[in-house]
Amino acid sequence: MILPTAFILASESEIRKRILFDAGFKFDTYKPLVDEDKLKSQYRSLAPIDLSVMLAKEKALSVSKIFPDKYVIGGDQICLLGSEIFSKPLTASKAIENLRKLSGREHFQISGLAIAINNKVVHEKHYKATLKMRDLSLEEIQKYVEKDDPLMSSGSYKYESLGKNLFEYIKGDPYVIQGLPLEAIKNFFK
């Protein structure tokens, strides 16, 4: 595989940067110029899978307009329990509330991926992983939130850190759970 050098990640996510860096990619990052909340409201009728891809596309295209001659990767992650979407909790109390809902239940992490160049999306797809969280006591949840600080994480857990210990099982790619389908990116650049 030839790793691209003209590659921009349309994200400031530390975990996405680490995944790509650890895989040997050379890339720059640029914050996407999108208002996610506004887009989520505007496209609230979309299925969560389609929403994740649409947000990934908007992120990639917003950066591709600035750097049209470079490949730009956009990603978005949605945590889904039934029909409820779990956004980043932002506060410890919301993280605890979310984890109480997920405790003992199966849910999905959906990663939307879009790759753009010259203001055109050349790859778009969603990837899904299934997870079942162990039954957790309120005390376990509170200790986890205090130790791992998952306030900026979809689903209120950091799978790449202590969060992986919260699960009875997972089905799917751990990188999808972390918000970036690495194998799909590798395959695109083969």
Secondary structure, DSSP 8 states (H G I E B T S, - for coil): ----SSEEES---HHHHHHHHHTT---EE------HHHHHHHTTTS-HHHHHHHHHHHHHHHHHTTSTTSEEEEEEEEEEETTEEE----SHHHHHHHHHHHTT-EEEEEEEEEEEETTEEEEEEEEEEEEEE----HHHHHHHHHHH--TTSTTS--TTTGGGGGEEEEES-HHHHTT--HHHHHHHT-
